[in-house]
Amino acid sequence: MGKRRNKVKNKRRLLISIVVIAGIILIAASAVYSLYIGNQTKPVDPDSTESISVTIPSGTGTAGIANILEENGLIGNTGVFKLQSRSKGYDGKYKAGQYTLTPSMSMEELMELLLAGQDETIRFTIPEGYDIRRTTEKLAGEGLINTEAFRKEIETGQFDYEFLIDSPAGPDRLEGYLFPETYDIFTTANEHDIIDKMLYQFNKVFTDKYYARADELGMNVREVITLASIIEREARVPEDRPVIASVFYNRMKIDMPLQSCATVQYILGEQKPVLSIKDTQIESPYNTYMIPGLPPGPIASPGADSIKAALYPADTDYLYFLAKGDGSHAFSETYDQFLRDKAKYIN
């Protein structure tokens, strides 16, 4: 009798052990699966600033859309896209159309855009080198914002980004950070949404690597973007940007004023082709003809190339440069050479 009871107990223990082990395996498998799905739905390239035009033909199903996205490098796993679409109830709800997408979008962001459709979004472009004033005028001119509401958001809106820590309060606190790019926004987007979208793009461009590089240079983000904004306004061809950056760094090393026309134009609020002596004598902390070093803040929104140039300048001994008239610049180490270049290209 006792042996029979022991056998029953042993069977129960074995059964319980099997159930427990099976439960542990199930939980572990579920965790691994969740981790796998989570990784597969992340952006293919979080740091990408590339815009990719994608056409979804009318009548294309979820599988076809997944293939199109994968072919364009926007997702890494078509199976996960189909699975997520099915589990979220998105199957059959994606809309055909022409989309501007980027590898920095998560799978969920891509799905949301495809669900909304292009008929519910509107596109705008902020060119590189635009300051807040010109950005505001452009958006208002396209009927996307109320000017006063936009200015109020610029000055007092709440935006949680690390790079804004060094930005002082005031109407210019977001100068330099409204990243110049082409954007697709929902037609219901308000002023806060539009600003946040541009700040979010800046946050993707200014990577952890850039934060580390700024530390190496002994600069904060605001100082880097201030320099990048001047480079943006001075440069015309991409290859000149790191060289122009080197000129400014070389001048700062010897406490020599930057003498950037772009900073005076920022004070004037207009892009004068030629500055007068009176212009260069304006009393302002932004007048780099009068005050050595960087101005208090950015003068425009720099593009990715100018930001990179500010962080990784060319290695030169140049102290001067001037526009040659064809978009490029002549660089020189001495003032005498600068005068010779001026006589050659300007006089």
C-alpha positions in Angstrom: 0.0 0.0 0.0 2.8 2.4 1.0 4.7 1.6 -2.2 1.7 2.4 -4.3 1.2 5.8 -2.5 4.9 6.6 -3.1 4.5 5.8 -6.8 1.5 8.1 -7.0 3.4 10.9 -5.2 6.4 10.4 -7.5 4.2 10.6 -10.6 2.6 13.8 -9.2 6.1 15.3 -8.6 7.2 14.3 -12.0 4.1 15.8 -13.6 4.6 19.0 -11.6 8.2 19.2 -12.6 7.3 18.7 -16.2 4.7 21.4 -16.0 7.1 23.8 -14.3 9.9 23.1 -16.8 7.5 23.5 -19.7 6.4 26.8 -18.2 9.9 28.0 -17.8 10.7 27.0 -21.4 7.5 28.8 -22.6 8.4 32.0 -20.7 12.0 31.9 -22.0 10.8 31.3 -25.5 8.3 34.1 -25.2 11.0 36.5 -23.9 13.4 35.5 -26.7 10.6 35.9 -29.3 9.6 39.3 -27.9 13.2 40.4 -28.0 13.5 39.2 -31.6 10.4 41.0 -32.7 11.5 44.1 -30.9 14.8 44.1 -32.7 13.2 43.5 -36.0 10.8 46.4 -35.7 13.5 48.9 -34.9 14.8 51.3 -37.6 17.1 49.7 -40.1 19.5 52.7 -39.7 18.6 55.0 -36.8 21.2 57.6 -37.9 20.2 57.8 -41.5 19.1 61.2 -42.9 18.4 59.7 -46.4 15.0 60.3 -47.9 13.7 57.5 -50.1 10.8 57.9 -52.4 8.6 54.7 -52.5 5.5 54.0 -54.6 2.9 51.6 -53.4 0.7 50.6 -56.4 -3.0 50.4 -56.0 -4.2 47.0 -55.0 -0.8 46.0 -53.4 -1.4 43.6 -50.4 0.6 43.5 -47.2 3.1 41.0 -48.6 3.8 43.1 -51.6 4.2 46.2 -49.5 6.6 44.3 -47.2 8.7 43.4 -50.3 8.8 46.9 -51.6 9.9 48.2 -48.2 12.6 45.6 -47.9 13.9 46.2 -51.4 14.3 49.9 -50.5 16.2 49.1 -47.3 13.4 50.3 -45.0 12.7 47.1 -43.2 14.9 44.1 -42.5 12.3 41.3 -42.2 9.2 41.0 -44.4 7.9 38.2 -42.3 7.8 40.3 -39.1 6.1 43.2 -41.1 3.4 40.8 -42.2 3.1 39.3 -38.8 2.8 42.7 -37.1 0.4 43.9 -39.6 -1.9 40.9 -39.0 -1.7 41.1 -35.2 -2.4 44.8 -35.2 -5.3 44.5 -37.6 -3.6 46.5 -40.3 -4.0 44.0 -43.1 -5.9 45.4 -46.0 -5.8 49.0 -44.6 -2.6 50.3 -46.1 -3.1 52.9 -48.7 -1.5 53.2 -52.1 0.5 56.3 -53.1 3.9 58.0 -53.3 5.7 58.2 -49.9 8.9 59.8 -48.8 10.4 57.4 -46.2 13.7 57.0 -44.4 15.6 54.0 -42.9 15.6 55.9 -39.6 11.8 55.2 -39.2 10.7 52.3 -37.1 8.4 49.6 -38.5 5.5 51.1 -36.5 6.2 54.6 -37.9 6.2 53.2 -41.5 2.9 51.4 -40.8 1.3 54.6 -39.5 2.3 56.5 -42.6 1.0 53.8 -44.8 -2.2 53.7 -42.9 -2.7 57.4 -43.1 -2.0 57.6 -46.8 -0.5 60.5 -48.6 -3.9 62.1 -49.1 -3.8 62.9 -45.3 -0.3 64.3 -45.2 1.4 67.4 -46.6 5.0 68.0 -47.5 7.2 71.0 -46.8 10.9 71.7 -47.2 13.2 73.8 -45.1 16.4 74.7 -47.0 19.8 74.5 -45.4 20.9 77.8 -43.9 17.4 79.1 -43.1 17.1 80.9 -39.8 13.9 80.9 -37.6 12.6 84.1 -39.3 12.8 82.7 -42.8 11.5 79.3 -41.6 8.5 80.9 -40.0 7.8 83.0 -43.1 8.0 79.9 -45.4 5.7 77.8 -43.2 3.2 80.6 -42.8 3.3 81.3 -46.6 2.4 77.7 -47.2 -0.5 77.9 -44.8 0.9 75.4 -42.4 1.2 77.5 -39.3 -0.2 80.5 -37.5 2.8 82.8 -37.1 2.1 84.0 -33.6 1.3 80.5 -32.4 4.5 79.2 -34.0 6.6 81.9 -32.4 5.1 81.2 -29.0 6.0 77.5 -29.3 9.5 78.4 -30.3 9.9 80.5 -27.2 7.9 78.6 -24.6 7.0 75.1 -26.0 8.1 72.1 -24.0 10.6 69.9 -26.0 12.5 67.1 -24.2 15.9 66.9 -26.0 19.4 66.7 -24.6 20.8 69.2 -27.0 18.5 72.0 -25.7 20.1 71.9 -22.3 22.5 74.7 -23.3 19.9 76.8 -25.1 18.9 79.9 -23.1 15.3 80.8 -22.8 13.9 83.3 -25.3 12.7 83.7 -28.9 16.0 82.4 -30.3 16.4 79.3 -28.1 15.7 76.9 -31.0 17.8 78.8 -33.6 20.0 76.3 -35.4 18.0 73.2 -34.3 15.0 73.2 -36.7 16.8 70.8 -39.0 16.6 71.6 -42.7 14.9 68.7 -44.5 11.9 67.7 -46.5 9.1 66.6 -44.2 5.8 64.8 -44.5 3.3 65.8 -41.8 -0.3 64.9 -41.1 -2.7 67.7 -42.2 -3.9 67.8 -38.5 -0.4 68.7 -37.3 -0.2 71.8 -35.2 2.7 74.3 -34.6 4.1 72.1 -31.7 4.0 69.0 -33.9 5.9 70.7 -36.7 8.6 72.0 -34.5 9.0 68.7 -32.7 9.3 66.9 -36.0 12.2 69.1 -37.0 13.9 68.8 -33.5 13.4 65.0 -33.7 15.3 65.0 -37.0 18.1 67.1 -35.5 18.3 64.6 -32.6 18.8 61.7 -35.1 21.5 63.6 -37.0 23.5 64.7 -33.9 24.5 61.2 -32.8 26.2 59.9 -29.7 29.4 59.9 -31.7 28.9 63.7 -32.3 28.4 64.3 -28.6 31.6 62.5 -27.8 33.5 64.5 -30.5 32.1 67.8 -29.2 33.5 66.8 -25.8 36.9 66.1 -27.4 36.9 69.6 -28.8 36.0 71.1 -25.5 32.7 72.4 -26.9 29.0 72.0 -26.1 26.3 71.3 -28.7 25.3 74.9 -28.9 28.8 76.0 -29.7 29.2 73.3 -32.4 25.9 74.3 -34.0 26.8 78.0 -33.8 30.0 77.3 -35.7 28.2 74.9 -38.1 25.6 77.6 -38.8 28.3 80.1 -39.8 29.9 77.5 -42.0 26.6 76.8 -43.6 26.0 80.4 -44.5 29.5 80.9 -45.8 30.0 77.7 -47.8 28.7 77.1 -51.3 30.4 73.9 -52.3 30.6 70.8 -50.1 34.3 70.3 -50.2 34.9 73.9 -48.9 33.0 73.3 -45.6 35.8 71.5 -43.6 38.4 74.0 -44.9 36.3 77.0 -43.9 35.9 75.3 -40.5 39.6 75.1 -40.2 40.0 78.8 -40.9 37.6 79.6 -38.0 39.3 77.2 -35.7 42.7 78.6 -36.6 41.5 82.2 -35.9 39.9 81.2 -32.6 43.2 79.7 -31.5 45.0 83.0 -31.8 42.1 85.1 -30.6 41.6 86.6 -34.1 38.0 87.7 -34.9 36.2 85.4 -37.3 35.1 88.3 -39.4 32.1 86.4 -40.9 29.8 88.4 -43.1 27.1 85.9 -42.3 26.9 86.9 -38.7 26.5 90.6 -39.6 23.8 89.7 -42.1 22.0 87.9 -39.3 22.1 91.1 -37.3 20.8 93.1 -40.3 18.0 90.5 -40.9 18.9 90.5 -44.7 21.3 88.9 -47.0 23.3 91.9 -48.3 25.7 90.8 -51.0 28.3 93.4 -49.9 28.6 94.7 -46.4 29.5 98.4 -45.8 32.2 99.4 -43.2 29.3 100.8 -41.2 27.6 97.4 -41.2 30.8 95.7 -39.8 30.9 98.3 -37.0 27.4 97.5 -35.6 27.5 97.0 -31.9 26.2 93.5 -31.3 27.5 90.3 -29.7 26.8 88.7 -33.1 29.2 91.0 -34.9 32.3 88.8 -35.4 34.1 91.7 -36.9 34.2 93.4 -33.6 34.1 90.6 -31.1 36.5 87.6 -31.2 35.3 84.0 -30.8 31.9 82.6 -31.6 28.7 84.6 -31.3 26.2 83.8 -28.5 24.3 81.3 -30.6 23.5 79.8 -34.1 22.6 82.2 -36.9 20.8 79.6 -39.0 19.9 75.9 -39.3 23.0 74.0 -40.6 22.7 70.9 -42.7 24.4 67.6 -41.9 27.5 68.4 -43.9 28.2 71.7 -42.1 27.7 70.0 -38.7 30.2 67.3 -39.7 32.6 70.0 -40.9 32.3 71.9 -37.5 33.2 68.7 -35.7 35.9 67.4 -38.1 37.6 70.4 -39.7 40.4 70.1 -42.2 44.0 70.3 -41.0 45.3 73.6 -42.4 47.1 76.7 -41.5 44.7 79.0 -43.4 43.5 82.2 -41.8 41.7 83.8 -44.7 39.2 82.9 -47.4 37.1 84.7 -50.0 34.5 83.8 -52.5 35.9 83.3 -56.0 32.6 84.1 -57.7 31.9 80.5 -59.0 30.7 79.2 -55.6 34.1 78.0 -54.4 36.6 79.9 -52.2 40.2 80.8 -52.3 42.1 80.1 -49.1 45.3 81.7 -47.8 47.7 81.6 -44.8 48.8 85.2 -45.0 47.1 88.6 -45.4 49.3 89.4 -48.4 48.1 86.3 -50.2 44.6 87.2 -49.3 45.0 90.6 -50.9 46.4 89.0 -54.0 43.4 86.6 -54.2 41.1 89.6 -53.7 42.7 91.5 -56.6 42.4 88.4 -58.7 38.8 87.3 -58.0 37.0 90.5 -56.9 38.7 93.7 -58.1 
